[in-house]
Amino acid sequence: MYILGIWDGHDSGAALLDDGKIVFATNEERYTKRKLEVKFPYNSIEACLHFAKIKPSEIEHIAFTTTEFAKTMSRVLPYQMEHYYKLRRRKLSNKGMDKIMLRTRNFQYKLKYAMNMVGKLPLCGTISKSVVARHLRHMGFRNFKLYVVDHHTAHASTAAFASGFKSALVVTMDGYGDGLSGTISLLENGELRRVHATKARDSLGIIYEQVTNLVGMRENEDEGKVMAMADYSFPFKFEDNKLRHLITVDGLEMRAKYGALTQYRVLGDIAWSTPREQLAYYVQQLVEQLAAKYFSNAIERYNMGNVAMAGGIFSNVKMNRQIRLIDGLKNWFVFPHMGDGGMAMGAAMYTNYLLNGVTSYKFDDAYLGDGFSDGEIEAELKKVKGIEFHEDKSKSSHAAELIENDNYVFWFDGRMEYGPRALGNRSILAKADSETVKDKLNLYVKQREWYQPFAPAMLRDDASKLLSDIKGYDKFMTMAYMVKPEAYSAMQSVMHVDHTARPQMVGEENKAYKEVLEKIRKKSGYGVMLNTSFNIHGAPIVRSPEDAVETMLKTRTKHMFIGGFYVENNLV
């Protein structure tokens, strides 16, 4: 039985299940080249069908999520979502409607928070189903049943059913969705049951989003930059944190002092007289402290040591670290596509749970997207002037040698990763111990802010030699860890200023990638290297051979490994 999940909001996408198996999952940004795309996921749906070699008529069950008032309005009036997308991403021109949006941007932000606090209203579900069904019929779908899944139920489903836990405390947290900002559910005896909910008004995610906007960055996109910037502030005791009165935790109750609109104004007043690094520190300290307290209370209340998490706020790896270190926590899992980009998967999983009772999926890796044969890759390479390529049967050794000789390399192999992290199939690789190579990579390709750290990929067997606070196995880059003092030198280009790192621990899930690390270990003593996503800053991760070659030429990169080939750029 095929079940198609779709999400047509922020970071839209689609996922396809077949009985108890995840067949394919992807996001629309990889096809439109607009990061965190908001349009209906036509391309993602077509990719699901193409991969499974099926027609729309073969899918009888389709699920989507989120029918709150604001989301329903954006479905009815899609230009509203498009203009907000341009406003949020700083893509507005000074002409026509864009000019009006620029002049009324403060009003737009106020309208956004006012609408999103409304939650669900009568007829919203009916209207949303009608609009989504119309899109699907336009694509050729017929005789299908359409299911609506609650926003946080979709998040909870990804966390619970991909975790591998038979029983677990399942926690969701994000800005807001369907009138809520968080939930607690219990996974027990084959049942997922919600036991607590937090209103959208009382949201840690909204505070972080608003601070991101107030420090001049793009909300719902640049929160990771705020997290990184926070470590460049002078530290403050929590008692001196100017934001601590804005939201509190009492047991399992999260309570915001103000509504979102008043809170935005209060934060603006604080931001006016506060250096942005310090404001970043305040909000990062706030979410770390309150999240740890909230989780500690929940673990004690429900006597559950296994914890599964999903929702956009769990992209904050430093907050996740504080949760991971709670005494009562035994095992943890963060769904790797924790934000709204994972909603299509959650909608499909929950529908499969309702229809077939499926509560567990094999989730050993996140390589769930498009893949390309060597024949397809070779055909694309032959079109390009200025490059040379040849088959490379020892590509892992070759890549390791280039990396050790102070080069960075593009690495394109297998199926594309699902989620925001490059995990060795669409990656850029370099030495972990060279500031010079890191700066070169940043200057010519990534163009990231100076305070943003790169992340390491490391052999799972070497993790305990490099990191001091390991508790669990993190192959999806969802946690921060402390680097051991004796490993500072070996990890100087993949370590933040506070000596934390966000590692990918590599095991048997990616053979060729693991071999690169093993070759590096023979040369340097540690199986660790810099791994960052194969893209230009601000653009989505590359999807196809065409994308890879285009990025190589645009960034004047010399070396690329793609499928079974080594490619050299002669124009450099």
C-alpha positions as CSV (number, residue, x, y, z in Angstrom):
1,M,0.0,0.0,0.0
2,Y,1.5,3.3,-1.1
3,I,0.9,6.4,1.1
4,L,2.0,9.8,-0.2
5,G,2.7,12.5,2.3
6,I,2.9,16.1,1.1
7,W,3.7,19.5,2.8
8,D,3.0,22.7,1.0
9,G,4.4,25.3,3.4
10,H,7.8,26.5,4.6
11,D,10.3,24.0,3.1
12,S,7.7,22.1,1.2
13,G,8.2,18.5,0.1
14,A,6.9,15.0,-0.3
15,A,7.5,11.5,1.0
16,L,6.4,8.1,-0.2
17,L,5.8,5.0,2.0
18,D,5.1,1.5,0.9
19,D,3.7,-0.6,3.7
20,G,6.4,-0.3,6.4
21,K,9.2,1.1,4.2
22,I,10.3,4.6,3.4
23,V,10.6,4.6,-0.4
24,F,11.6,8.2,-1.1
25,A,11.6,11.7,0.5
26,T,12.7,15.0,-0.8
27,N,12.0,18.8,-0.6
28,E,11.0,21.2,-3.3
29,E,14.0,23.6,-2.8
30,R,16.2,21.0,-4.5
31,Y,14.3,21.4,-7.8
32,T,13.3,25.0,-7.8
33,K,16.7,26.2,-6.4
34,R,15.0,28.5,-4.0
35,K,16.1,27.7,-0.4
36,L,13.3,26.6,1.9
37,E,10.7,26.8,-0.9
38,V,7.1,27.5,0.0
39,K,5.3,26.5,-3.2
40,F,3.2,23.4,-3.7
41,P,5.6,20.5,-4.1
42,Y,4.8,19.4,-7.7
43,N,8.4,18.5,-8.4
44,S,8.9,16.5,-5.2
45,I,5.7,14.5,-5.8
46,E,6.8,13.8,-9.4
47,A,10.2,12.7,-8.0
48,C,8.5,10.2,-5.6
49,L,6.5,8.7,-8.5
50,H,9.5,8.6,-10.8
51,F,11.6,6.8,-8.3
52,A,9.0,4.2,-7.5
53,K,8.1,3.9,-11.2
54,I,4.4,4.3,-10.5
55,K,1.6,6.5,-11.8
56,P,-0.6,8.8,-9.8
57,S,-3.5,6.4,-10.2
58,E,-1.6,3.8,-8.2
59,I,-1.8,5.9,-5.0
60,E,-5.0,5.8,-3.1
61,H,-3.9,7.4,0.2
62,I,-2.5,10.9,0.4
63,A,-1.9,12.8,3.6
64,F,-1.1,16.4,4.3
65,T,-0.8,18.5,7.4
66,T,-1.6,21.8,9.1
67,T,-5.0,23.5,8.6
68,E,-4.7,26.5,10.9
69,F,-6.3,29.7,9.7
70,A,-3.0,31.3,8.5
71,K,-1.9,28.2,6.5
72,T,-5.4,27.9,5.0
73,M,-5.3,31.5,3.9
74,S,-1.9,31.0,2.3
75,R,-3.4,28.1,0.3
76,V,-6.3,30.2,-0.9
77,L,-4.1,33.2,-1.6
78,P,-0.7,31.8,-2.5
79,Y,0.7,35.2,-3.5
80,Q,0.5,36.1,0.2
81,M,2.9,33.3,1.0
82,E,5.1,34.2,-1.9
83,H,5.4,37.8,-0.9
84,Y,6.2,36.9,2.7
85,Y,8.8,34.5,1.4
86,K,10.5,37.3,-0.5
87,L,10.3,39.6,2.5
88,R,11.7,37.1,4.9
89,R,14.6,36.2,2.5
90,R,15.3,39.8,1.7
91,K,14.5,39.3,-1.9
92,L,12.2,42.2,-2.5
93,S,12.8,44.7,-5.2
94,N,11.7,48.4,-5.1
95,K,8.9,48.0,-7.6
96,G,5.2,47.2,-7.7
97,M,3.9,45.0,-4.9
98,D,7.4,44.4,-3.6
99,K,7.7,48.1,-2.9
100,I,4.5,48.1,-1.0
101,M,5.7,45.1,1.0
102,L,8.9,46.9,1.9
103,R,7.1,50.0,3.1
104,T,4.8,47.9,5.3
105,R,7.2,45.3,6.5
106,N,6.5,46.1,10.2
107,F,2.8,45.7,9.5
108,Q,3.5,42.4,7.7
109,Y,5.3,41.0,10.7
110,K,2.6,42.0,13.0
111,L,-0.1,40.5,10.7
112,K,1.9,37.3,10.6
113,Y,2.0,36.8,14.4
114,A,-1.6,37.9,14.7
115,M,-2.8,35.3,12.1
116,N,-0.7,32.5,13.4
117,M,-2.0,32.8,16.9
118,V,-5.5,32.2,15.7
119,G,-5.0,28.4,15.2
120,K,-7.7,26.3,13.7
121,L,-11.2,27.6,12.9
122,P,-14.3,25.9,11.5
123,L,-14.2,25.2,7.8
124,C,-10.3,25.6,7.6
125,G,-9.9,21.9,7.2
126,T,-12.5,21.7,4.6
127,I,-11.1,24.6,2.6
128,S,-7.5,23.3,2.9
129,K,-8.6,19.8,1.7
130,S,-10.4,21.3,-1.3
131,V,-7.3,23.4,-2.4
132,V,-4.9,20.5,-1.9
133,A,-7.2,18.1,-3.7
134,R,-7.4,20.5,-6.7
135,H,-3.6,20.6,-7.0
136,L,-3.5,16.8,-6.9
137,R,-6.2,16.3,-9.5
138,H,-4.2,18.7,-11.7
139,M,-1.3,16.3,-11.5
140,G,-3.4,13.4,-12.5
141,F,-4.4,11.8,-9.2
142,R,-7.8,10.2,-9.2
143,N,-9.9,8.2,-6.8
144,F,-7.7,9.0,-3.8
145,K,-8.6,9.5,-0.2
146,L,-7.1,12.7,1.4
147,Y,-6.1,12.6,5.1
148,V,-5.4,15.7,7.3
149,V,-2.8,15.3,10.0
150,D,-2.4,17.8,12.8
151,H,0.9,19.7,12.7
152,H,2.5,18.5,15.9
153,T,1.1,15.0,15.4
154,A,3.1,14.9,12.1
155,H,6.3,16.1,14.0
156,A,5.7,13.5,16.8
157,S,5.2,10.7,14.2
158,T,8.6,11.3,12.6
159,A,10.3,11.3,16.0
160,A,8.5,8.3,17.4
161,F,8.4,6.0,14.4
162,A,11.9,6.6,13.1
163,S,13.6,6.4,16.5
164,G,13.7,2.6,16.8
165,F,12.3,2.9,20.3
166,K,9.5,0.5,21.4
167,S,8.6,2.9,24.2
168,A,9.6,6.6,24.5
169,L,8.7,10.1,25.6
170,V,8.0,12.0,22.3
171,V,8.5,15.7,22.5
172,T,7.8,18.3,19.8
173,M,8.7,22.0,19.8
174,D,8.7,24.6,17.2
175,G,7.5,28.2,16.6
176,Y,3.8,27.3,16.1
177,G,1.5,25.1,14.1
178,D,-2.2,24.4,14.3
179,G,-2.4,26.6,17.4
180,L,0.3,24.8,19.4
181,S,4.0,25.3,19.9
182,G,4.8,21.9,21.5
183,T,3.4,18.6,22.6
184,I,4.4,15.6,24.7
185,S,3.3,12.1,23.6
186,L,3.9,8.6,24.9
187,L,4.9,5.8,22.5
188,E,3.8,2.6,24.3
189,N,2.5,-0.8,23.3
190,G,2.2,0.2,19.6
191,E,0.3,3.3,20.4
192,L,1.2,7.0,20.1
193,R,-0.8,9.0,22.6
194,R,-0.6,12.8,23.2
195,V,-0.6,13.6,26.9
196,H,0.3,17.3,27.0
197,A,0.2,20.4,24.7
198,T,1.6,23.9,24.8
199,K,-0.3,26.8,23.2
200,A,1.3,28.7,20.3
201,R,1.4,31.8,22.5
202,D,3.8,30.1,24.9
203,S,6.5,29.4,22.4
204,L,10.3,29.2,22.9
205,G,10.6,29.0,19.1
206,I,8.8,32.3,18.6
207,I,11.2,34.1,20.9
208,Y,14.2,32.7,19.0
209,E,12.6,33.6,15.7
210,Q,12.0,37.2,16.8
211,V,15.5,37.7,18.1
212,T,16.8,36.3,14.8
213,N,14.8,39.0,13.0
214,L,15.9,41.7,15.4
215,V,19.6,41.1,15.0
216,G,19.2,41.6,11.2
217,M,18.9,38.0,10.1
218,R,16.3,35.9,8.3
219,E,13.8,34.3,10.7
220,N,13.1,30.6,10.0
221,E,16.5,30.3,8.3
222,D,19.3,32.0,10.2
223,E,18.7,30.8,13.7
224,G,21.8,28.7,13.5
225,K,23.8,31.8,12.9
226,V,22.4,33.3,16.1
227,M,23.4,30.2,18.0
228,A,27.0,30.5,16.7
229,M,27.1,34.2,17.3
230,A,26.1,33.8,21.0
231,D,29.5,32.4,21.9
232,Y,31.1,35.7,21.0
233,S,29.3,37.5,23.8
234,F,30.7,38.0,27.3
235,P,28.9,35.3,29.4
236,F,26.2,36.3,31.9
237,K,24.6,34.5,34.7
238,F,21.0,33.4,34.0
239,E,19.8,35.7,36.8
240,D,21.1,38.6,34.7
241,N,19.5,37.5,31.5
242,K,17.2,40.3,30.3
243,L,14.9,37.9,28.5
244,R,14.4,35.5,31.4
245,H,11.1,37.1,32.5
246,L,9.5,36.7,29.0
247,I,8.9,32.9,29.4
248,T,9.0,30.5,32.3
249,V,8.6,26.7,32.9
250,D,6.5,25.4,35.8
251,G,6.3,21.6,35.7
252,L,5.2,20.9,32.1
253,E,3.7,24.4,31.6
254,M,5.5,26.8,29.4
255,R,4.2,30.3,30.0
256,A,5.0,33.4,28.0
257,K,4.4,36.7,29.8
258,Y,3.1,38.5,26.7
259,G,1.4,37.6,23.4
260,A,3.6,37.4,20.3
261,L,3.0,41.0,19.2
262,T,3.7,42.6,22.6
263,Q,6.7,40.3,23.0
264,Y,8.1,41.4,19.7
265,R,7.9,45.0,20.8
266,V,9.5,44.3,24.2
267,L,12.3,42.4,22.5
268,G,12.8,45.3,20.1
269,D,13.2,47.7,23.1
270,I,15.8,45.3,24.6
271,A,17.6,44.9,21.3
272,W,17.9,48.7,20.8
273,S,20.3,49.0,23.7
274,T,21.9,45.5,23.5
275,P,24.9,44.5,21.3
276,R,23.7,41.7,19.0
277,E,26.2,39.1,20.2
278,Q,24.8,39.7,23.7
279,L,21.2,39.5,22.6
280,A,22.1,36.2,20.8
281,Y,23.7,35.0,24.1
282,Y,20.6,35.9,26.0
283,V,18.2,33.9,23.8
284,Q,20.5,30.9,23.5
285,Q,21.0,30.7,27.2
286,L,17.2,31.1,27.6
287,V,16.3,28.1,25.4
288,E,19.1,25.9,26.8
289,Q,18.0,26.5,30.4
290,L,14.2,26.2,29.9
291,A,14.4,23.3,27.5
292,A,16.6,21.3,29.9
293,K,14.2,22.1,32.8
294,Y,11.2,21.2,30.7
295,F,12.6,17.8,29.6
296,S,13.9,17.0,33.1
297,N,10.3,17.6,34.4
298,A,8.8,15.5,31.7
299,I,11.2,12.6,32.1
300,E,10.5,12.6,35.9
301,R,6.7,12.9,35.4
302,Y,6.3,10.0,32.9
303,N,9.3,7.9,34.1
304,M,10.6,7.5,30.6
305,G,14.3,7.4,29.8
306,N,14.0,7.1,26.0
307,V,13.3,10.5,24.4
308,A,12.5,11.2,20.8
309,M,12.3,14.8,19.5
310,A,11.2,16.7,16.4
311,G,10.3,20.3,15.5
312,G,12.3,23.2,14.3
313,I,13.8,24.2,17.6
314,F,15.7,20.9,17.7
315,S,17.9,22.2,15.0
316,N,19.6,24.0,17.8
317,V,22.4,21.5,18.6
318,K,23.6,23.3,21.7
319,M,20.1,23.1,23.3
320,N,20.0,19.5,22.3
321,R,23.3,18.9,24.1
322,Q,21.8,20.2,27.4
323,I,18.9,17.9,27.0
324,R,21.1,14.9,26.2
325,L,23.1,15.4,29.4
326,I,20.0,15.3,31.7
327,D,20.6,12.6,34.3
328,G,17.3,10.8,33.8
329,L,17.7,10.5,30.0
330,K,19.0,7.1,28.8
331,N,18.6,7.1,25.0
332,W,17.8,9.9,22.6
333,F,16.8,10.5,19.0
334,V,16.3,13.7,17.1
335,F,14.6,13.2,13.7
336,P,17.2,14.5,11.2
337,H,14.7,16.6,9.2
338,M,13.4,18.1,12.4
339,G,11.8,21.3,11.0
340,D,8.8,21.7,8.8
341,G,10.6,20.2,5.9
342,G,9.9,16.8,7.6
343,M,6.2,17.4,7.8
344,A,5.4,15.4,4.6
345,M,7.1,12.3,6.1
346,G,5.2,12.8,9.4
347,A,1.8,13.1,7.7
348,A,2.5,9.9,5.7
349,M,3.7,8.0,8.8
350,Y,0.8,9.0,11.0
351,T,-1.7,8.0,8.2
352,N,0.1,4.6,7.9
353,Y,-0.1,4.2,11.6
354,L,-3.9,4.8,11.5
355,L,-4.5,2.5,8.5
356,N,-2.0,-0.3,9.1
357,G,-0.7,0.1,12.7
358,V,2.9,0.7,11.5
359,T,4.9,2.3,14.4
360,S,8.5,1.6,13.3
361,Y,10.6,2.2,10.2
362,K,14.2,1.2,9.4
363,F,16.0,4.5,9.5
364,D,19.7,3.6,9.3
365,D,20.5,6.6,7.1
366,A,18.9,9.6,5.5
367,Y,19.8,8.8,1.9
368,L,16.2,9.0,0.6
369,G,16.4,11.3,-2.3
370,D,17.4,11.3,-6.0
371,G,20.3,9.1,-7.2
372,F,22.0,8.9,-10.6
373,S,23.7,6.1,-12.5
374,D,27.2,6.5,-13.8
375,G,25.8,6.5,-17.3
376,E,23.6,9.5,-16.4
377,I,26.6,11.2,-14.8
378,E,28.9,10.5,-17.7
379,A,26.4,11.9,-20.2
380,E,26.2,15.2,-18.2
381,L,30.0,15.4,-17.9
382,K,30.5,15.0,-21.6
383,K,28.4,18.2,-22.2
384,V,30.8,20.4,-20.2
385,K,33.8,22.2,-21.7
386,G,36.9,22.9,-19.6
387,I,36.9,19.8,-17.5
388,E,38.6,16.4,-17.7
389,F,37.2,13.3,-16.1
390,H,37.9,9.6,-15.9
391,E,36.7,6.5,-14.0
392,D,38.3,6.3,-10.6
393,K,38.0,2.9,-8.9
394,S,40.1,4.1,-5.9
395,K,38.3,7.4,-5.4
396,S,38.3,7.1,-1.6
397,S,42.1,6.9,-1.5
398,H,42.4,9.6,-4.1
399,A,40.1,11.9,-2.2
400,A,42.0,11.3,1.1
401,E,45.3,12.1,-0.6
402,L,44.0,15.4,-2.1
403,I,42.5,16.4,1.3
404,E,45.8,15.6,3.1
405,N,47.6,17.8,0.6
406,D,45.5,20.8,1.6
407,N,42.8,20.7,-1.0
408,Y,39.1,20.7,-0.6
409,V,37.1,18.4,-2.8
410,F,33.5,18.1,-3.9
411,W,32.0,14.7,-3.2
412,F,28.8,13.5,-4.9
413,D,27.8,9.9,-4.4
414,G,24.7,7.8,-4.2
415,R,21.2,9.1,-3.2
416,M,20.7,12.6,-2.0
417,E,20.3,13.3,1.7
418,Y,16.9,14.0,3.2
419,G,17.1,17.0,5.5
420,P,19.3,20.1,6.0
421,R,22.6,18.2,6.7
422,A,25.0,16.9,4.1
423,L,25.9,13.4,5.3
424,G,28.5,12.3,2.8
425,N,26.5,12.0,-0.4
426,R,26.4,15.7,-1.3
427,S,29.3,17.0,0.7
428,I,32.4,19.2,0.5
429,L,35.4,17.7,2.2
430,A,38.6,19.1,3.6
431,K,41.2,18.8,6.4
432,A,39.9,19.1,9.9
433,D,43.2,20.6,11.2
434,S,43.8,23.4,8.8
435,E,42.6,26.9,9.3
436,T,44.1,27.9,5.9
437,V,42.1,25.3,4.0
438,K,39.0,26.3,5.9
439,D,39.4,30.0,5.1
440,K,40.0,29.1,1.4
441,L,36.9,27.0,1.3
442,N,34.9,29.8,3.0
443,L,36.3,32.5,0.7
444,Y,35.7,30.7,-2.7
445,V,32.6,28.5,-2.0
446,K,30.7,28.8,1.2
447,Q,31.0,32.5,1.9
448,R,29.7,32.1,5.5
449,E,29.9,34.6,8.3
450,W,33.2,34.5,10.1
451,Y,31.6,33.3,13.3
452,Q,30.0,30.2,11.8
453,P,31.9,27.0,12.4
454,F,32.2,24.1,10.0
455,A,31.3,20.6,11.2
456,P,33.4,17.4,11.3
457,A,32.7,13.9,10.0
458,M,34.5,11.3,12.0
459,L,34.7,7.5,12.3
460,R,32.4,6.2,14.9
461,D,35.3,4.3,16.4
462,D,37.3,7.5,16.8
463,A,34.5,9.6,18.4
464,S,35.4,8.8,22.0
465,K,39.1,9.8,21.2
466,L,38.0,13.2,20.0
467,L,34.9,14.1,22.1
468,S,34.5,14.1,25.9
469,D,30.8,13.9,26.5
470,I,29.5,11.1,24.3
471,K,26.1,9.8,25.2
472,G,24.6,8.0,22.2
473,Y,25.6,7.7,18.6
474,D,25.0,10.7,16.3
475,K,25.1,9.9,12.6
476,F,22.8,12.7,11.6
477,M,24.6,15.8,13.0
478,T,21.9,16.7,15.4
479,M,24.0,17.3,18.6
480,A,26.9,19.4,19.9
481,Y,29.7,17.7,21.8
482,M,32.8,19.0,23.7
483,V,36.1,18.4,22.0
484,K,38.8,16.9,24.1
485,P,41.7,19.3,24.8
486,E,44.2,16.8,23.3
487,A,42.2,16.9,20.0
488,Y,42.0,20.7,19.7
489,S,44.8,20.7,17.1
490,A,43.4,17.9,15.1
491,M,40.0,19.6,14.9
492,Q,40.9,23.3,14.8
493,S,38.9,23.9,11.5
494,V,35.8,22.1,12.7
495,M,35.5,23.3,16.2
496,H,33.7,26.4,17.5
497,V,35.3,29.0,19.7
498,D,33.8,27.4,22.8
499,H,35.4,24.0,21.8
500,T,32.2,22.4,20.8
501,A,31.6,20.6,17.5
502,R,28.5,19.2,15.7
503,P,29.8,15.8,14.4
504,Q,28.6,13.2,12.0
505,M,29.7,9.8,13.4
506,V,30.2,7.5,10.4
507,G,29.7,3.8,10.6
508,E,28.7,1.2,8.0
509,E,25.9,3.2,6.4
510,N,28.2,4.8,3.8
511,K,31.0,2.6,2.7
512,A,32.9,4.9,0.3
513,Y,32.6,7.9,2.6
514,K,33.8,5.8,5.5
515,E,36.8,4.6,3.5
516,V,37.9,8.3,3.0
517,L,38.0,8.7,6.7
518,E,39.9,5.4,7.2
519,K,42.5,6.6,4.7
520,I,42.8,9.9,6.5
521,R,43.3,8.1,9.8
522,K,46.2,6.2,8.4
523,K,47.9,9.4,7.5
524,S,47.0,11.7,10.4
525,G,46.1,9.4,13.3
526,Y,42.5,10.4,13.5
527,G,39.6,9.5,11.2
528,V,38.2,13.0,11.0
529,M,37.6,15.6,8.3
530,L,35.7,18.8,7.6
531,N,32.3,18.1,6.0
532,T,30.0,20.8,4.8
533,S,27.1,20.8,2.4
534,F,27.7,20.8,-1.3
535,N,26.2,24.2,-2.2
536,I,26.9,27.8,-2.3
537,H,25.9,29.8,0.8
538,G,22.2,30.6,0.6
539,A,21.4,28.0,-2.0
540,P,20.0,24.5,-1.5
541,I,22.3,21.4,-1.5
542,V,22.9,20.3,-5.0
543,R,20.7,17.5,-6.3
544,S,21.9,16.4,-9.8
545,P,25.1,16.0,-11.8
546,E,24.2,19.2,-13.6
547,D,23.9,21.1,-10.3
548,A,27.3,19.7,-9.2
549,V,29.1,20.7,-12.4
550,E,27.5,24.1,-12.4
551,T,28.7,24.7,-8.8
552,M,32.2,23.4,-9.6
553,L,32.6,25.9,-12.4
554,K,31.0,28.8,-10.6
555,T,33.2,28.4,-7.6
556,R,36.3,27.6,-9.6
557,T,36.8,24.4,-7.7
558,K,39.6,22.1,-8.9
559,H,38.6,18.6,-7.7
560,M,35.3,16.7,-7.7
561,F,34.4,13.1,-7.2
562,I,31.0,12.2,-8.7
563,G,29.7,8.7,-8.9
564,G,32.5,6.5,-10.2
565,F,34.4,9.5,-11.7
566,Y,37.1,11.9,-10.8
567,V,36.6,15.4,-12.4
568,E,39.3,18.0,-12.7
569,N,38.5,21.6,-13.6
570,N,41.1,22.9,-16.2
571,L,39.8,26.4,-16.0
572,V,41.3,26.9,-12.5
